[in-house]
Amino acid sequence: MTSQHDSAVRFRELHIPGTPLALANAWDAASARVVAATGAPAVATTSAGVAWGLGAADGD
């Protein structure tokens, strides 16, 4: 299993000046697995996506 530090270092390495980093947003574990299965270098999320995935309003 990759440590949190190793994951953070890898994520930082994805940030290359002048090269956009486009990330797909997941709203739950299943959608995160789908994004990861596409070969995406990382998976993003939003508070709204998670909240709406749980049937709640954002900020609740």
C-alpha distance matrix in Angstrom:
0.0 3.8 6.4 9.4 11.6 9.9 10.2 13.6 14.7 13.9 15.8 18.6 18.9 19.7 22.8 25.5 29.0 31.3 28.6 27.9 24.4 24.9 22.3 22.7 22.6 21.0 22.6 20.3 17.1 19.1 20.4 17.1 16.0 19.3 19.0 15.6 17.3 20.1 18.0 18.3 16.6 15.8 17.0 19.5 21.2 24.5 25.8 28.5 26.3 24.3 27.7 29.5 26.8 27.5 31.2 31.8 33.4 31.4 31.7 32.0
3.8 0.0 3.8 6.6 8.2 6.2 6.6 10.0 10.9 10.3 12.3 14.9 15.3 16.4 19.3 22.0 25.5 27.9 25.4 24.9 21.5 22.3 20.0 20.9 21.1 20.0 22.0 20.2 17.5 19.7 20.3 16.7 16.2 19.3 18.3 14.9 17.2 19.4 16.9 16.6 14.3 13.5 15.1 17.5 19.6 22.8 24.4 27.2 25.2 23.6 27.0 28.9 26.6 27.5 31.1 31.4 32.6 30.3 30.5 31.2
6.4 3.8 0.0 3.8 5.3 5.2 6.3 8.6 9.9 10.7 12.3 14.3 15.5 17.0 19.3 22.2 25.4 28.1 26.0 25.5 22.2 23.3 21.0 22.2 21.9 21.0 22.6 21.1 18.8 21.5 22.0 18.4 18.5 21.7 20.4 17.5 20.1 22.2 19.8 18.9 16.3 14.9 16.3 18.0 19.7 22.6 23.8 27.0 25.4 23.6 26.7 29.1 27.1 27.6 31.3 31.1 32.1 29.6 29.3 30.1
9.4 6.6 3.8 0.0 3.8 5.5 5.1 6.1 8.6 9.9 10.4 12.2 14.2 15.5 17.3 20.5 23.4 26.3 24.3 23.5 20.2 21.3 19.0 20.3 19.7 19.1 20.6 19.5 17.7 20.8 20.9 17.2 18.2 21.3 19.6 17.2 20.3 22.0 19.8 18.2 15.6 13.5 14.5 15.5 17.0 19.6 20.6 24.0 22.9 21.1 24.1 26.6 25.0 25.5 29.0 28.5 29.2 26.5 26.1 27.1
11.6 8.2 5.3 3.8 0.0 3.8 5.4 5.1 6.2 8.6 9.8 10.5 12.4 14.5 16.0 18.9 21.7 24.8 23.3 23.0 20.0 21.8 20.0 22.0 21.8 21.7 23.5 22.7 21.1 24.0 23.8 20.1 21.0 23.9 21.8 19.3 22.4 23.7 21.1 19.4 16.3 14.8 16.4 17.3 19.3 21.7 23.0 26.4 25.5 24.0 27.0 29.5 28.1 28.8 32.2 31.5 31.9 29.0 28.4 29.7
9.9 6.2 5.2 5.5 3.8 0.0 3.8 5.4 5.1 6.2 8.6 9.9 10.6 12.7 14.9 17.5 20.7 23.6 21.8 21.7 18.7 20.5 18.9 20.9 21.3 21.2 23.5 22.7 20.7 23.1 22.9 19.1 19.5 22.2 20.1 17.2 20.0 21.3 18.3 17.1 13.8 13.1 15.4 17.0 19.5 22.4 24.2 27.3 25.9 24.7 28.0 30.2 28.5 29.6 33.0 32.7 33.2 30.4 30.2 31.6
10.2 6.6 6.3 5.1 5.4 3.8 0.0 3.8 5.5 5.1 6.1 8.6 9.9 10.9 13.2 16.2 19.5 22.1 19.9 19.2 16.0 17.3 15.4 17.2 17.5 17.5 19.8 19.2 17.4 19.9 19.4 15.5 16.3 18.9 16.7 14.1 17.2 18.4 15.7 14.1 11.0 9.6 11.7 13.3 15.8 18.8 20.7 23.7 22.2 21.2 24.5 26.6 24.9 26.2 29.5 29.3 29.8 27.0 27.1 28.5
13.6 10.0 8.6 6.1 5.1 5.4 3.8 0.0 3.8 5.4 5.1 6.1 8.6 10.0 11.3 14.5 17.3 20.2 18.6 18.0 15.0 16.9 15.4 17.6 17.8 18.3 20.5 20.5 19.4 22.0 21.1 17.4 18.8 21.1 18.5 16.5 19.9 20.6 17.9 15.7 12.4 10.7 12.6 13.2 15.6 18.1 19.9 23.1 22.2 21.3 24.4 26.7 25.6 26.8 29.9 29.3 29.3 26.2 25.9 27.7
14.7 10.9 9.9 8.6 6.2 5.1 5.5 3.8 0.0 3.8 5.5 5.1 6.3 8.9 10.4 12.9 15.9 19.0 17.5 17.7 15.2 17.6 16.8 19.5 20.2 21.1 23.6 23.6 22.3 24.7 23.6 19.9 21.0 23.0 20.3 18.0 21.1 21.4 18.3 16.4 12.7 12.1 14.8 15.9 18.7 21.2 23.3 26.4 25.3 24.8 28.0 30.1 28.9 30.3 33.4 32.8 32.8 29.6 29.5 31.4
13.9 10.3 10.7 9.9 8.6 6.2 5.1 5.4 3.8 0.0 3.8 5.4 5.0 6.6 9.3 11.7 15.2 17.8 15.7 15.8 13.0 15.2 14.3 16.9 18.2 19.1 22.0 22.0 20.5 22.4 21.2 17.6 18.3 20.0 17.2 14.8 17.7 17.9 14.6 12.9 9.2 9.2 12.4 14.1 17.4 20.3 22.9 25.6 24.1 23.8 27.2 28.9 27.5 29.3 32.4 32.2 32.3 29.2 29.6 31.5
15.8 12.3 12.3 10.4 9.8 8.6 6.1 5.1 5.5 3.8 0.0 3.8 5.4 5.3 7.2 10.5 13.6 16.1 13.9 13.3 10.3 12.3 11.3 14.1 15.1 16.4 19.3 19.8 19.0 21.0 19.3 15.8 17.3 18.8 15.6 13.9 17.3 17.1 14.4 11.8 8.3 7.3 10.0 11.0 14.2 16.9 19.6 22.2 20.9 20.9 24.2 25.9 24.8 26.7 29.6 29.2 29.0 25.9 26.3 28.4
18.6 14.9 14.3 12.2 10.5 9.9 8.6 6.1 5.1 5.4 3.8 0.0 3.8 5.4 5.5 8.5 11.2 14.3 13.0 13.0 10.8 13.7 13.5 16.8 17.8 19.5 22.3 23.1 22.5 24.6 22.8 19.4 21.1 22.4 19.1 17.6 20.8 20.4 17.5 14.9 11.4 10.7 13.3 13.7 16.7 18.9 21.4 24.2 23.4 23.5 26.6 28.4 27.7 29.5 32.2 31.5 31.0 27.6 27.7 30.1
18.9 15.3 15.5 14.2 12.4 10.6 9.9 8.6 6.3 5.0 5.4 3.8 0.0 3.8 5.4 7.0 10.4 13.2 11.6 12.5 10.7 13.8 14.2 17.6 19.3 21.0 24.2 24.9 24.0 25.6 23.8 20.4 21.6 22.6 19.3 17.5 20.3 19.5 16.3 14.2 10.5 11.2 14.5 15.5 19.0 21.5 24.3 26.8 25.6 25.9 29.2 30.7 29.8 31.9 34.6 34.2 33.8 30.5 30.9 33.3
19.7 16.4 17.0 15.5 14.5 12.7 10.9 10.0 8.9 6.6 5.3 5.4 3.8 0.0 3.8 6.0 9.6 11.5 9.1 9.3 7.0 10.1 10.7 14.2 16.2 18.3 21.6 22.7 22.1 23.4 21.2 18.1 19.4 19.9 16.4 15.1 17.9 16.7 13.8 11.2 7.8 8.7 11.9 13.0 16.6 19.1 22.3 24.4 23.0 23.8 27.1 28.2 27.4 29.8 32.3 32.1 31.6 28.4 29.2 31.7
22.8 19.3 19.3 17.3 16.0 14.9 13.2 11.3 10.4 9.3 7.2 5.5 5.4 3.8 0.0 3.8 6.5 9.0 7.5 7.8 6.6 10.2 11.5 15.3 17.1 19.6 22.7 24.3 24.1 25.6 23.2 20.3 22.1 22.5 18.8 18.1 21.0 19.6 17.0 14.0 11.1 11.2 13.8 13.8 17.1 19.0 22.1 24.1 23.3 24.3 27.4 28.6 28.2 30.6 32.9 32.2 31.3 28.0 28.5 31.3
25.5 22.0 22.2 20.5 18.9 17.5 16.2 14.5 12.9 11.7 10.5 8.5 7.0 6.0 3.8 0.0 3.8 6.3 5.4 7.5 8.0 11.7 13.9 17.7 19.9 22.7 25.9 27.5 27.4 28.6 26.0 23.3 24.8 24.9 21.2 20.4 23.0 21.1 18.4 15.9 13.1 14.1 16.9 17.1 20.5 22.3 25.5 27.3 26.5 27.7 30.7 31.8 31.4 34.0 36.1 35.6 34.6 31.2 31.9 34.8
29.0 25.5 25.4 23.4 21.7 20.7 19.5 17.3 15.9 15.2 13.6 11.2 10.4 9.6 6.5 3.8 0.0 3.8 5.5 7.9 9.6 13.2 15.9 19.6 21.7 24.8 27.9 29.9 30.1 31.3 28.5 26.0 27.8 27.7 23.9 23.6 26.2 24.1 21.7 18.9 16.5 17.2 19.5 19.2 22.2 23.5 26.6 28.3 27.9 29.4 32.1 33.1 33.2 35.7 37.6 36.8 35.4 32.0 32.5 35.7
31.3 27.9 28.1 26.3 24.8 23.6 22.1 20.2 19.0 17.8 16.1 14.3 13.2 11.5 9.0 6.3 3.8 0.0 3.8 6.5 9.5 12.6 15.8 19.4 21.8 25.1 28.3 30.5 30.9 31.8 28.7 26.6 28.4 27.8 24.0 24.1 26.3 23.8 21.7 19.0 17.2 18.2 20.4 20.0 23.0 24.2 27.4 28.6 28.1 30.1 32.7 33.3 33.5 36.3 37.9 37.3 35.8 32.5 33.4 36.6
28.6 25.4 26.0 24.3 23.3 21.8 19.9 18.6 17.5 15.7 13.9 13.0 11.6 9.1 7.5 5.4 5.5 3.8 0.0 3.8 6.5 9.5 12.8 16.2 19.0 22.2 25.5 27.6 27.9 28.5 25.4 23.3 24.9 24.2 20.4 20.5 22.6 20.0 18.0 15.4 13.7 15.0 17.3 17.4 20.6 22.2 25.6 26.8 25.8 27.7 30.6 31.0 30.9 33.8 35.6 35.3 34.0 30.9 32.1 35.2
27.9 24.9 25.5 23.5 23.0 21.7 19.2 18.0 17.7 15.8 13.3 13.0 12.5 9.3 7.8 7.5 7.9 6.5 3.8 0.0 3.8 6.1 9.6 13.0 15.6 19.0 22.2 24.5 25.1 25.7 22.5 20.6 22.6 21.7 17.9 18.5 20.9 18.3 16.7 13.7 12.6 13.2 14.8 14.4 17.4 18.8 22.3 23.2 22.2 24.3 27.1 27.4 27.4 30.4 32.0 31.7 30.4 27.4 28.7 31.8
24.4 21.5 22.2 20.2 20.0 18.7 16.0 15.0 15.2 13.0 10.3 10.8 10.7 7.0 6.6 8.0 9.6 9.5 6.5 3.8 0.0 3.8 6.4 10.1 12.6 15.7 19.1 21.2 21.5 22.3 19.2 17.1 19.1 18.5 14.7 15.1 17.7 15.5 13.9 10.5 9.2 9.4 11.1 10.9 14.2 16.1 19.6 20.8 19.6 21.4 24.4 24.8 24.5 27.4 29.3 29.1 28.1 25.1 26.5 29.3
24.9 22.3 23.3 21.3 21.8 20.5 17.3 16.9 17.6 15.2 12.3 13.7 13.8 10.1 10.2 11.7 13.2 12.6 9.5 6.1 3.8 0.0 3.8 6.9 9.8 13.1 16.4 18.8 19.5 19.8 16.5 14.9 17.0 15.9 12.2 13.4 15.9 13.4 12.7 9.2 9.3 9.1 9.6 9.4 12.3 14.1 17.9 18.5 16.9 19.1 22.1 22.0 21.7 24.8 26.5 26.6 25.8 23.0 24.8 27.6
22.3 20.0 21.0 19.0 20.0 18.9 15.4 15.4 16.8 14.3 11.3 13.5 14.2 10.7 11.5 13.9 15.9 15.8 12.8 9.6 6.4 3.8 0.0 3.8 6.4 9.5 12.9 15.0 15.7 16.2 13.0 11.2 13.6 12.9 9.2 10.6 13.4 11.6 11.2 7.5 8.0 6.6 6.1 5.9 8.9 11.4 15.1 15.9 13.9 15.7 18.9 19.1 18.4 21.5 23.4 23.6 23.1 20.5 22.4 24.8
22.7 20.9 22.2 20.3 22.0 20.9 17.2 17.6 19.5 16.9 14.1 16.8 17.6 14.2 15.3 17.7 19.6 19.4 16.2 13.0 10.1 6.9 3.8 0.0 3.8 6.6 10.1 12.3 13.3 13.3 9.7 8.8 11.4 10.1 6.8 9.4 11.8 10.3 11.1 7.9 9.8 8.1 5.9 5.9 7.8 10.3 13.9 14.1 11.5 13.5 16.8 16.3 15.4 18.7 20.5 21.2 21.0 18.9 21.2 23.3
22.6 21.1 21.9 19.7 21.8 21.3 17.5 17.8 20.2 18.2 15.1 17.8 19.3 16.2 17.1 19.9 21.7 21.8 19.0 15.6 12.6 9.8 6.4 3.8 0.0 3.8 6.7 9.5 11.2 11.8 8.4 7.8 11.2 10.7 8.1 10.7 13.5 12.8 13.8 10.8 12.3 9.6 6.3 4.6 4.6 6.9 10.3 10.5 7.8 9.7 13.0 12.8 12.0 15.2 17.0 17.5 17.4 15.2 17.6 19.5
21.0 20.0 21.0 19.1 21.7 21.2 17.5 18.3 21.1 19.1 16.4 19.5 21.0 18.3 19.6 22.7 24.8 25.1 22.2 19.0 15.7 13.1 9.5 6.6 3.8 0.0 3.8 5.8 7.6 8.2 5.2 5.0 8.6 8.6 7.2 9.7 12.3 12.6 14.0 11.7 13.4 10.5 6.8 6.2 5.1 7.8 10.3 10.5 7.1 7.9 11.5 11.3 9.5 12.6 14.9 15.9 16.6 14.9 17.3 18.5
22.6 22.0 22.6 20.6 23.5 23.5 19.8 20.5 23.6 22.0 19.3 22.3 24.2 21.6 22.7 25.9 27.9 28.3 25.5 22.2 19.1 16.4 12.9 10.1 6.7 3.8 0.0 3.8 7.2 8.2 6.3 7.2 10.6 11.0 10.6 12.9 15.2 16.0 17.6 15.4 17.0 13.9 10.1 8.9 6.2 7.3 8.5 8.3 4.7 4.6 8.0 7.9 5.8 8.8 11.2 12.2 13.3 12.1 14.7 15.4
20.3 20.2 21.1 19.5 22.7 22.7 19.2 20.5 23.6 22.0 19.8 23.1 24.9 22.7 24.3 27.5 29.9 30.5 27.6 24.5 21.2 18.8 15.0 12.3 9.5 5.8 3.8 0.0 3.8 5.5 5.5 6.2 8.8 10.1 10.7 12.3 14.3 15.9 17.5 16.0 17.5 14.5 10.9 10.7 8.6 10.3 10.9 11.3 8.1 6.4 9.6 9.9 6.7 8.6 11.8 13.3 15.2 14.4 16.5 16.5
17.1 17.5 18.8 17.7 21.1 20.7 17.4 19.4 22.3 20.5 19.0 22.5 24.0 22.1 24.1 27.4 30.1 30.9 27.9 25.1 21.5 19.5 15.7 13.3 11.2 7.6 7.2 3.8 0.0 3.8 5.6 5.0 6.2 8.7 9.9 10.4 12.2 14.6 15.8 14.9 16.3 13.6 10.6 11.6 10.5 13.1 14.0 14.9 11.7 9.8 13.1 13.6 10.3 11.7 15.1 16.7 18.8 18.0 19.8 19.6
19.1 19.7 21.5 20.8 24.0 23.1 19.9 22.0 24.7 22.4 21.0 24.6 25.6 23.4 25.6 28.6 31.3 31.8 28.5 25.7 22.3 19.8 16.2 13.3 11.8 8.2 8.2 5.5 3.8 0.0 3.8 5.4 5.2 6.4 8.8 9.9 10.6 12.9 15.0 14.6 16.8 14.7 11.9 13.3 12.5 15.0 16.3 16.4 12.8 11.8 14.8 14.4 10.9 12.8 15.7 18.0 20.2 19.8 22.1 21.9
20.4 20.3 22.0 20.9 23.8 22.9 19.4 21.1 23.6 21.2 19.3 22.8 23.8 21.2 23.2 26.0 28.5 28.7 25.4 22.5 19.2 16.5 13.0 9.7 8.4 5.2 6.3 5.5 5.6 3.8 0.0 3.8 5.4 5.0 6.2 8.6 9.7 11.0 13.3 12.3 14.8 12.7 9.6 10.6 10.1 12.7 14.6 14.4 10.7 10.7 14.0 13.2 10.2 13.1 15.5 17.6 19.1 18.3 20.9 21.4
17.1 16.7 18.4 17.2 20.1 19.1 15.5 17.4 19.9 17.6 15.8 19.4 20.4 18.1 20.3 23.3 26.0 26.6 23.3 20.6 17.1 14.9 11.2 8.8 7.8 5.0 7.2 6.2 5.0 5.4 3.8 0.0 3.8 5.4 5.1 6.1 8.5 10.1 11.3 10.1 11.8 9.5 6.5 8.4 8.7 12.0 14.2 15.0 11.6 11.2 14.9 15.0 12.3 14.7 17.6 19.1 20.4 19.0 21.1 21.8
16.0 16.2 18.5 18.2 21.0 19.5 16.3 18.8 21.0 18.3 17.3 21.1 21.6 19.4 22.1 24.8 27.8 28.4 24.9 22.6 19.1 17.0 13.6 11.4 11.2 8.6 10.6 8.8 6.2 5.2 5.4 3.8 0.0 3.8 5.4 5.0 6.0 8.8 10.1 10.2 12.3 10.9 9.0 11.7 12.5 15.8 17.9 18.6 15.1 14.5 18.1 18.0 14.9 17.2 20.1 22.0 23.7 22.6 24.6 25.1
19.3 19.3 21.7 21.3 23.9 22.2 18.9 21.1 23.0 20.0 18.8 22.4 22.6 19.9 22.5 24.9 27.7 27.8 24.2 21.7 18.5 15.9 12.9 10.1 10.7 8.6 11.0 10.1 8.7 6.4 5.0 5.4 3.8 0.0 3.8 5.5 5.1 6.6 9.3 9.5 12.5 11.7 9.9 12.3 13.2 16.3 18.8 18.8 15.1 15.4 18.8 18.0 15.1 18.0 20.4 22.5 24.0 23.0 25.5 26.2
19.0 18.3 20.4 19.6 21.8 20.1 16.7 18.5 20.3 17.2 15.6 19.1 19.3 16.4 18.8 21.2 23.9 24.0 20.4 17.9 14.7 12.2 9.2 6.8 8.1 7.2 10.6 10.7 9.9 8.8 6.2 5.1 5.4 3.8 0.0 3.8 5.4 5.4 7.3 6.3 9.3 8.4 6.7 9.4 11.0 14.4 17.3 17.6 14.2 15.0 18.6 18.1 15.7 18.8 21.2 22.7 23.7 22.1 24.5 25.7
15.6 14.9 17.5 17.2 19.3 17.2 14.1 16.5 18.0 14.8 13.9 17.6 17.5 15.1 18.1 20.4 23.6 24.1 20.5 18.5 15.1 13.4 10.6 9.4 10.7 9.7 12.9 12.3 10.4 9.9 8.6 6.1 5.0 5.5 3.8 0.0 3.8 5.4 5.5 5.4 7.6 7.2 6.9 10.4 12.7 16.3 19.1 20.1 16.8 16.9 20.7 20.7 18.2 20.8 23.6 25.0 26.1 24.4 26.4 27.5
17.3 17.2 20.1 20.3 22.4 20.0 17.2 19.9 21.1 17.7 17.3 20.8 20.3 17.9 21.0 23.0 26.2 26.3 22.6 20.9 17.7 15.9 13.4 11.8 13.5 12.3 15.2 14.3 12.2 10.6 9.7 8.5 6.0 5.1 5.4 3.8 0.0 3.8 5.3 7.3 10.1 10.7 10.5 14.0 16.0 19.5 22.2 22.8 19.3 19.5 23.1 22.7 19.9 22.6 25.3 27.1 28.5 27.1 29.4 30.3
20.1 19.4 22.2 22.0 23.7 21.3 18.4 20.6 21.4 17.9 17.1 20.4 19.5 16.7 19.6 21.1 24.1 23.8 20.0 18.3 15.5 13.4 11.6 10.3 12.8 12.6 16.0 15.9 14.6 12.9 11.0 10.1 8.8 6.6 5.4 5.4 3.8 0.0 3.8 5.6 9.1 10.4 10.6 13.7 16.1 19.4 22.6 22.8 19.4 20.4 23.9 23.2 20.9 24.0 26.3 28.0 28.9 27.4 29.8 31.1
18.0 16.9 19.8 19.8 21.1 18.3 15.7 17.9 18.3 14.6 14.4 17.5 16.3 13.8 17.0 18.4 21.7 21.7 18.0 16.7 13.9 12.7 11.2 11.1 13.8 14.0 17.6 17.5 15.8 15.0 13.3 11.3 10.1 9.3 7.3 5.5 5.3 3.8 0.0 3.8 6.2 8.5 10.0 13.5 16.5 20.0 23.3 24.1 21.0 21.7 25.4 25.2 22.9 25.8 28.4 29.8 30.6 28.7 30.7 32.2
18.3 16.6 18.9 18.2 19.4 17.1 14.1 15.7 16.4 12.9 11.8 14.9 14.2 11.2 14.0 15.9 18.9 19.0 15.4 13.7 10.5 9.2 7.5 7.9 10.8 11.7 15.4 16.0 14.9 14.6 12.3 10.1 10.2 9.5 6.3 5.4 7.3 5.6 3.8 0.0 3.8 5.4 7.0 10.2 13.4 16.8 20.2 21.2 18.3 19.2 22.9 22.9 21.0 24.0 26.5 27.5 27.9 25.8 27.7 29.5
16.6 14.3 16.3 15.6 16.3 13.8 11.0 12.4 12.7 9.2 8.3 11.4 10.5 7.8 11.1 13.1 16.5 17.2 13.7 12.6 9.2 9.3 8.0 9.8 12.3 13.4 17.0 17.5 16.3 16.8 14.8 11.8 12.3 12.5 9.3 7.6 10.1 9.1 6.2 3.8 0.0 3.8 7.2 10.2 13.8 17.2 20.6 22.1 19.7 20.3 24.0 24.5 22.8 25.5 28.2 28.8 29.0 26.5 28.0 29.9
15.8 13.5 14.9 13.5 14.8 13.1 9.6 10.7 12.1 9.2 7.3 10.7 11.2 8.7 11.2 14.1 17.2 18.2 15.0 13.2 9.4 9.1 6.6 8.1 9.6 10.5 13.9 14.5 13.6 14.7 12.7 9.5 10.9 11.7 8.4 7.2 10.7 10.4 8.5 5.4 3.8 0.0 3.8 6.7 10.3 13.8 16.9 18.7 16.4 16.8 20.5 21.3 19.7 22.2 25.0 25.4 25.6 23.0 24.4 26.2
17.0 15.1 16.3 14.5 16.4 15.4 11.7 12.6 14.8 12.4 10.0 13.3 14.5 11.9 13.8 16.9 19.5 20.4 17.3 14.8 11.1 9.6 6.1 5.9 6.3 6.8 10.1 10.9 10.6 11.9 9.6 6.5 9.0 9.9 6.7 6.9 10.5 10.6 10.0 7.0 7.2 3.8 0.0 3.8 6.9 10.6 13.7 15.2 12.7 13.1 16.8 17.5 16.0 18.5 21.2 21.7 22.0 19.6 21.2 22.9
19.5 17.5 18.0 15.5 17.3 17.0 13.3 13.2 15.9 14.1 11.0 13.7 15.5 13.0 13.8 17.1 19.2 20.0 17.4 14.4 10.9 9.4 5.9 5.9 4.6 6.2 8.9 10.7 11.6 13.3 10.6 8.4 11.7 12.3 9.4 10.4 14.0 13.7 13.5 10.2 10.2 6.7 3.8 0.0 3.8 7.1 10.4 12.1 10.2 10.9 14.3 15.3 14.5 16.9 19.3 19.3 19.1 16.4 17.9 19.9
21.2 19.6 19.7 17.0 19.3 19.5 15.8 15.6 18.7 17.4 14.2 16.7 19.0 16.6 17.1 20.5 22.2 23.0 20.6 17.4 14.2 12.3 8.9 7.8 4.6 5.1 6.2 8.6 10.5 12.5 10.1 8.7 12.5 13.2 11.0 12.7 16.0 16.1 16.5 13.4 13.8 10.3 6.9 3.8 0.0 3.8 6.8 8.5 6.7 7.3 10.6 11.7 11.2 13.5 15.8 15.5 15.4 12.8 14.4 16.3
24.5 22.8 22.6 19.6 21.7 22.4 18.8 18.1 21.2 20.3 16.9 18.9 21.5 19.1 19.0 22.3 23.5 24.2 22.2 18.8 16.1 14.1 11.4 10.3 6.9 7.8 7.3 10.3 13.1 15.0 12.7 12.0 15.8 16.3 14.4 16.3 19.5 19.4 20.0 16.8 17.2 13.8 10.6 7.1 3.8 0.0 3.8 5.3 5.1 6.4 8.6 9.9 10.6 12.6 14.3 13.3 12.5 9.5 11.1 13.5
25.8 24.4 23.8 20.6 23.0 24.2 20.7 19.9 23.3 22.9 19.6 21.4 24.3 22.3 22.1 25.5 26.6 27.4 25.6 22.3 19.6 17.9 15.1 13.9 10.3 10.3 8.5 10.9 14.0 16.3 14.6 14.2 17.9 18.8 17.3 19.1 22.2 22.6 23.3 20.2 20.6 16.9 13.7 10.4 6.8 3.8 0.0 3.8 5.5 5.3 6.0 8.5 9.8 10.8 12.2 10.5 9.6 6.4 7.5 9.7
28.5 27.2 27.0 24.0 26.4 27.3 23.7 23.1 26.4 25.6 22.2 24.2 26.8 24.4 24.1 27.3 28.3 28.6 26.8 23.2 20.8 18.5 15.9 14.1 10.5 10.5 8.3 11.3 14.9 16.4 14.4 15.0 18.6 18.8 17.6 20.1 22.8 22.8 24.1 21.2 22.1 18.7 15.2 12.1 8.5 5.3 3.8 0.0 3.8 5.5 5.0 5.9 8.2 9.7 10.2 8.8 7.4 4.8 7.7 9.8
26.3 25.2 25.4 22.9 25.5 25.9 22.2 22.2 25.3 24.1 20.9 23.4 25.6 23.0 23.3 26.5 27.9 28.1 25.8 22.2 19.6 16.9 13.9 11.5 7.8 7.1 4.7 8.1 11.7 12.8 10.7 11.6 15.1 15.1 14.2 16.8 19.3 19.4 21.0 18.3 19.7 16.4 12.7 10.2 6.7 5.1 5.5 3.8 0.0 3.8 5.5 5.3 5.9 8.6 9.8 9.8 9.7 8.1 11.0 12.4
24.3 23.6 23.6 21.1 24.0 24.7 21.2 21.3 24.8 23.8 20.9 23.5 25.9 23.8 24.3 27.7 29.4 30.1 27.7 24.3 21.4 19.1 15.7 13.5 9.7 7.9 4.6 6.4 9.8 11.8 10.7 11.2 14.5 15.4 15.0 16.9 19.5 20.4 21.7 19.2 20.3 16.8 13.1 10.9 7.3 6.4 5.3 5.5 3.8 0.0 3.8 5.6 5.0 6.4 8.8 8.6 9.5 8.2 10.3 10.8
27.7 27.0 26.7 24.1 27.0 28.0 24.5 24.4 28.0 27.2 24.2 26.6 29.2 27.1 27.4 30.7 32.1 32.7 30.6 27.1 24.4 22.1 18.9 16.8 13.0 11.5 8.0 9.6 13.1 14.8 14.0 14.9 18.1 18.8 18.6 20.7 23.1 23.9 25.4 22.9 24.0 20.5 16.8 14.3 10.6 8.6 6.0 5.0 5.5 3.8 0.0 3.8 5.4 5.2 6.3 5.0 5.9 5.3 7.7 7.6
29.5 28.9 29.1 26.6 29.5 30.2 26.6 26.7 30.1 28.9 25.9 28.4 30.7 28.2 28.6 31.8 33.1 33.3 31.0 27.4 24.8 22.0 19.1 16.3 12.8 11.3 7.9 9.9 13.6 14.4 13.2 15.0 18.0 18.0 18.1 20.7 22.7 23.2 25.2 22.9 24.5 21.3 17.5 15.3 11.7 9.9 8.5 5.9 5.3 5.6 3.8 0.0 3.8 5.2 4.8 5.3 6.2 6.9 10.3 10.2
26.8 26.6 27.1 25.0 28.1 28.5 24.9 25.6 28.9 27.5 24.8 27.7 29.8 27.4 28.2 31.4 33.2 33.5 30.9 27.4 24.5 21.7 18.4 15.4 12.0 9.5 5.8 6.7 10.3 10.9 10.2 12.3 14.9 15.1 15.7 18.2 19.9 20.9 22.9 21.0 22.8 19.7 16.0 14.5 11.2 10.6 9.8 8.2 5.9 5.0 5.4 3.8 0.0 3.8 5.5 7.5 9.6 10.1 13.0 12.6
27.5 27.5 27.6 25.5 28.8 29.6 26.2 26.8 30.3 29.3 26.7 29.5 31.9 29.8 30.6 34.0 35.7 36.3 33.8 30.4 27.4 24.8 21.5 18.7 15.2 12.6 8.8 8.6 11.7 12.8 13.1 14.7 17.2 18.0 18.8 20.8 22.6 24.0 25.8 24.0 25.5 22.2 18.5 16.9 13.5 12.6 10.8 9.7 8.6 6.4 5.2 5.2 3.8 0.0 3.8 5.5 8.7 9.9 12.1 10.6
31.2 31.1 31.3 29.0 32.2 33.0 29.5 29.9 33.4 32.4 29.6 32.2 34.6 32.3 32.9 36.1 37.6 37.9 35.6 32.0 29.3 26.5 23.4 20.5 17.0 14.9 11.2 11.8 15.1 15.7 15.5 17.6 20.1 20.4 21.2 23.6 25.3 26.3 28.4 26.5 28.2 25.0 21.2 19.3 15.8 14.3 12.2 10.2 9.8 8.8 6.3 4.8 5.5 3.8 0.0 3.8 7.0 9.4 12.0 10.4
31.8 31.4 31.1 28.5 31.5 32.7 29.3 29.3 32.8 32.2 29.2 31.5 34.2 32.1 32.2 35.6 36.8 37.3 35.3 31.7 29.1 26.6 23.6 21.2 17.5 15.9 12.2 13.3 16.7 18.0 17.6 19.1 22.0 22.5 22.7 25.0 27.1 28.0 29.8 27.5 28.8 25.4 21.7 19.3 15.5 13.3 10.5 8.8 9.8 8.6 5.0 5.3 7.5 5.5 3.8 0.0 3.8 6.4 8.5 6.7
33.4 32.6 32.1 29.2 31.9 33.2 29.8 29.3 32.8 32.3 29.0 31.0 33.8 31.6 31.3 34.6 35.4 35.8 34.0 30.4 28.1 25.8 23.1 21.0 17.4 16.6 13.3 15.2 18.8 20.2 19.1 20.4 23.7 24.0 23.7 26.1 28.5 28.9 30.6 27.9 29.0 25.6 22.0 19.1 15.4 12.5 9.6 7.4 9.7 9.5 5.9 6.2 9.6 8.7 7.0 3.8 0.0 3.8 6.2 5.8
31.4 30.3 29.6 26.5 29.0 30.4 27.0 26.2 29.6 29.2 25.9 27.6 30.5 28.4 28.0 31.2 32.0 32.5 30.9 27.4 25.1 23.0 20.5 18.9 15.2 14.9 12.1 14.4 18.0 19.8 18.3 19.0 22.6 23.0 22.1 24.4 27.1 27.4 28.7 25.8 26.5 23.0 19.6 16.4 12.8 9.5 6.4 4.8 8.1 8.2 5.3 6.9 10.1 9.9 9.4 6.4 3.8 0.0 3.8 5.6
31.7 30.5 29.3 26.1 28.4 30.2 27.1 25.9 29.5 29.6 26.3 27.7 30.9 29.2 28.5 31.9 32.5 33.4 32.1 28.7 26.5 24.8 22.4 21.2 17.6 17.3 14.7 16.5 19.8 22.1 20.9 21.1 24.6 25.5 24.5 26.4 29.4 29.8 30.7 27.7 28.0 24.4 21.2 17.9 14.4 11.1 7.5 7.7 11.0 10.3 7.7 10.3 13.0 12.1 12.0 8.5 6.2 3.8 0.0 3.8
32.0 31.2 30.1 27.1 29.7 31.6 28.5 27.7 31.4 31.5 28.4 30.1 33.3 31.7 31.3 34.8 35.7 36.6 35.2 31.8 29.3 27.6 24.8 23.3 19.5 18.5 15.4 16.5 19.6 21.9 21.4 21.8 25.1 26.2 25.7 27.5 30.3 31.1 32.2 29.5 29.9 26.2 22.9 19.9 16.3 13.5 9.7 9.8 12.4 10.8 7.6 10.2 12.6 10.6 10.4 6.7 5.8 5.6 3.8 0.0
